[in-house]
Amino acid sequence: MRIVFVRHGEPDYQHDCLTETGKQQALLCAERLREEGISEIWSSPLGRAAETAAAASRAIGLPVRTLDFMRELNWGSRDGSPIFATGHPWDIADEMARQGLPLNDPCWRSLPFFRNNTAVDSVNLVEEGIDGWLSSLGYLREGCYYRCTRENDDQKTVALFSHGGSSGAAMGHMLNLPFPFACALFHLEFTGITVLRLDRRPGSLNTPRLELVNDGRHIRGGSFVISGFPRPNQISPGR
């Protein structure tokens, strides 16, 4: 099975919808996704992701199903006490790197940056949710790996539209990357496409493979280029 993760288009965060540029990005992304053989479309319930998914739904002719746990992460102090960068996970990842702290620490939840940070609760929700969703699709997590419980080896491709933070947390969990490392690694641009492939052989136990990471060519090059889109050095992580 293949999972096509798609970040939403350029958003108007105040109104939780897409800007005019974001709407154009969503249309170009939908056209690009025609190539992927998608059989199911899933989305975060938040407006900016749902609107991006709706463009693909119209282009491919499939309904959009909702995954509530893929809404964007929350972050901040649990009790109002001061917390670095108000708990913003991507700023924290940068600061950890600046201090030479290990981003791949499996005990990251107990670090001072996170132990009083509501981001931990959001990440926990995403990790539990993604494993439950994968189980319903025929992939049961065992330790660090996923066992294929499907009865056949037919290839299946599903699209999941969400956010920089929730996508990063989900992919990081699937690939056994601690969350701060995922924050540093996955800086997804608007409508960036990332593809993870799980072993389709019934009974197999394996780790997902990365097929594609943060592909934004549909908004930046060739016949898909339109003006005004952010270049890689203008990518805004998260949200």
C-alpha positions as CSV (number, residue, x, y, z in Angstrom):
1,M,0.0,0.0,0.0
2,R,1.1,3.5,-0.7
3,I,0.2,6.6,1.4
4,V,0.4,9.9,-0.4
5,F,0.8,12.6,2.3
6,V,-0.2,16.1,1.1
7,R,0.2,19.3,3.0
8,H,-2.6,21.9,2.5
9,G,-2.2,24.9,0.1
10,E,-1.2,28.4,1.2
11,P,-3.6,29.2,4.0
12,D,-5.5,32.1,5.5
13,Y,-4.9,30.9,9.1
14,Q,-7.3,33.4,10.6
15,H,-10.3,32.1,8.7
16,D,-8.9,28.5,8.3
17,C,-9.3,28.4,4.5
18,L,-7.1,28.8,1.5
19,T,-5.9,32.0,0.0
20,E,-6.4,32.6,-3.7
21,T,-2.8,31.4,-4.3
22,G,-3.6,28.3,-2.1
23,K,-6.6,27.5,-4.2
24,Q,-4.5,27.6,-7.4
25,Q,-1.9,25.4,-5.6
26,A,-4.7,22.9,-4.7
27,L,-5.9,22.7,-8.3
28,L,-2.3,22.1,-9.6
29,C,-1.8,19.5,-6.9
30,A,-5.1,17.8,-7.8
31,E,-4.0,17.5,-11.4
32,R,-0.6,16.1,-10.3
33,L,-2.3,13.5,-8.2
34,R,-4.1,12.0,-11.1
35,E,-0.9,10.2,-11.8
36,E,-0.9,8.3,-8.5
37,G,-3.7,5.8,-9.0
38,I,-5.4,7.0,-5.8
39,S,-8.4,4.9,-4.6
40,E,-9.3,6.7,-1.3
41,I,-9.0,10.3,-0.2
42,W,-8.7,11.2,3.5
43,S,-8.3,14.6,5.2
44,S,-7.9,16.5,8.4
45,P,-11.2,18.2,9.4
46,L,-9.7,21.7,9.4
47,G,-10.7,24.0,6.6
48,R,-7.4,24.5,4.8
49,A,-6.7,20.8,4.5
50,A,-10.3,19.9,3.6
51,E,-10.4,22.6,0.9
52,T,-7.2,21.2,-0.6
53,A,-8.6,17.7,-0.5
54,A,-11.8,18.8,-2.1
55,A,-9.9,19.9,-5.2
56,A,-8.5,16.4,-5.5
57,S,-11.9,14.9,-4.9
58,R,-13.3,16.8,-7.8
59,A,-10.4,15.9,-10.1
60,I,-10.2,12.2,-9.3
61,G,-13.9,11.6,-8.6
62,L,-13.7,10.2,-5.1
63,P,-15.3,11.3,-1.8
64,V,-13.3,12.8,1.0
65,R,-13.2,10.9,4.3
66,T,-12.2,12.7,7.5
67,L,-9.5,11.7,10.1
68,D,-10.0,13.9,13.1
69,F,-6.7,13.0,14.7
70,M,-4.8,14.5,11.7
71,R,-5.9,18.1,12.6
72,E,-2.9,20.3,13.2
73,L,-0.8,20.0,16.4
74,N,-1.3,22.3,19.3
75,W,1.6,23.6,21.3
76,G,2.2,25.8,24.3
77,S,2.7,25.7,28.1
78,R,0.3,23.4,30.0
79,D,0.2,25.5,33.1
80,G,1.1,29.0,31.8
81,S,4.7,28.9,32.9
82,P,7.3,30.2,30.5
83,I,8.4,27.8,27.7
84,F,10.9,28.2,25.0
85,A,9.5,29.8,21.8
86,T,6.0,29.4,23.3
87,G,6.5,25.7,22.7
88,H,6.8,25.9,18.9
89,P,8.2,22.5,17.9
90,W,10.2,23.7,14.8
91,D,11.9,26.5,16.8
92,I,12.6,24.0,19.5
93,A,14.2,21.6,17.0
94,D,16.4,24.4,15.7
95,E,17.4,25.4,19.3
96,M,18.3,21.7,20.1
97,A,20.5,21.6,17.1
98,R,22.1,24.9,18.0
99,Q,22.9,23.5,21.5
100,G,24.2,20.3,20.1
101,L,21.4,18.2,21.7
102,P,20.5,14.9,20.1
103,L,17.3,15.4,18.0
104,N,16.9,11.6,17.8
105,D,16.6,11.1,21.6
106,P,13.8,8.5,22.1
107,C,13.0,10.1,25.4
108,W,12.3,13.5,23.9
109,R,9.0,13.8,25.8
110,S,10.9,14.2,29.1
111,L,13.2,17.0,27.8
112,P,12.7,20.5,29.4
113,F,11.5,21.8,26.0
114,F,8.6,19.3,25.9
115,R,7.7,17.9,29.3
116,N,5.3,20.9,29.9
117,N,4.4,21.4,26.3
118,T,0.9,20.5,24.9
119,A,2.6,19.4,21.7
120,V,3.3,16.1,23.4
121,D,-0.4,15.5,23.8
122,S,-1.0,16.3,20.1
123,V,1.8,14.0,18.9
124,N,0.5,11.2,21.1
125,L,-3.0,11.6,19.5
126,V,-1.5,11.5,16.0
127,E,0.6,8.4,16.7
128,E,-2.2,6.5,18.3
129,G,-4.6,7.6,15.5
130,I,-2.3,6.7,12.6
131,D,-1.7,3.2,14.0
132,G,-5.4,2.7,14.4
133,W,-6.1,3.9,10.8
134,L,-3.3,1.8,9.4
135,S,-4.7,-1.2,11.2
136,S,-8.1,-0.6,9.6
137,L,-6.3,-0.6,6.2
138,G,-4.5,-3.9,6.9
139,Y,-1.3,-2.9,8.6
140,L,-0.8,-3.8,12.3
141,R,2.0,-2.2,14.2
142,E,4.3,-4.7,16.0
143,G,7.1,-3.0,17.9
144,C,8.9,-0.7,15.4
145,Y,7.3,-2.4,12.3
146,Y,4.1,-3.0,10.5
147,R,2.7,-6.4,9.6
148,C,0.6,-6.7,6.5
149,T,-2.7,-8.4,7.5
150,R,-4.3,-8.0,4.1
151,E,-5.5,-11.1,2.3
152,N,-4.0,-10.2,-1.1
153,D,-1.0,-8.3,-2.4
154,D,-3.0,-5.9,-4.7
155,Q,-1.4,-2.4,-4.7
156,K,-3.5,0.3,-3.1
157,T,-2.8,4.0,-2.9
158,V,-4.6,6.4,-0.5
159,A,-4.1,10.2,-0.2
160,L,-4.0,11.9,3.1
161,F,-4.3,15.7,3.2
162,S,-3.2,17.4,6.4
163,H,-0.7,19.8,7.9
164,G,3.0,20.2,8.3
165,G,3.0,19.3,12.0
166,S,0.5,16.4,12.0
167,S,2.0,14.9,8.8
168,G,5.5,15.2,10.2
169,A,4.4,13.5,13.5
170,A,2.6,10.7,11.6
171,M,5.5,10.0,9.2
172,G,8.0,10.3,11.9
173,H,6.2,7.7,14.0
174,M,5.8,5.3,11.0
175,L,9.5,5.6,10.3
176,N,10.6,5.5,14.0
177,L,12.0,9.0,14.0
178,P,11.6,10.9,17.3
179,F,9.4,13.9,16.9
180,P,12.1,16.7,17.2
181,F,14.0,14.9,14.5
182,A,10.9,14.7,12.3
183,C,10.4,18.5,12.8
184,A,14.0,19.1,11.7
185,L,13.7,16.7,8.7
186,F,10.2,17.4,7.3
187,H,9.9,21.0,6.3
188,L,6.9,20.5,4.0
189,E,6.0,23.2,1.5
190,F,2.4,24.0,0.6
191,T,0.9,21.1,-1.3
192,G,4.2,19.3,-1.0
193,I,3.7,15.5,-1.7
194,T,5.4,12.8,0.3
195,V,4.9,9.1,-0.5
196,L,5.4,6.2,2.0
197,R,5.1,2.6,0.7
198,L,4.2,-0.3,3.0
199,D,5.0,-3.9,2.1
200,R,2.0,-5.4,0.3
201,R,2.9,-9.1,0.8
202,P,0.4,-10.7,3.2
203,G,2.1,-11.6,6.5
204,S,5.2,-9.5,5.9
205,L,6.7,-7.5,8.7
206,N,8.6,-4.5,7.6
207,T,9.3,-0.7,7.9
208,P,7.7,1.7,5.4
209,R,9.8,2.9,2.5
210,L,10.1,6.5,1.4
211,E,9.3,6.8,-2.3
212,L,9.1,10.6,-2.6
213,V,9.6,13.5,-0.2
214,N,8.1,17.0,-0.3
215,D,7.6,17.1,-4.1
216,G,6.3,20.5,-5.1
217,R,7.2,20.5,-8.8
218,H,3.5,21.0,-9.7
219,I,3.7,24.5,-8.3
220,R,7.4,25.3,-9.2
221,G,8.3,23.9,-12.5
222,G,7.6,22.8,-16.0
223,S,4.0,23.2,-17.4
224,F,2.7,23.5,-13.8
225,V,4.5,26.7,-12.9
226,I,2.6,29.8,-11.9
227,S,3.9,33.0,-10.4
228,G,3.9,33.9,-6.7
229,F,4.5,30.5,-5.1
230,P,7.0,30.1,-2.3
231,R,10.4,28.8,-3.3
232,P,12.1,26.2,-1.1
233,N,13.8,28.9,1.0
234,Q,10.4,30.4,1.7
235,I,8.8,27.3,3.1
236,S,6.9,27.8,6.4
237,P,7.0,24.7,8.5
238,G,4.0,23.5,10.4
239,R,0.4,24.5,10.6
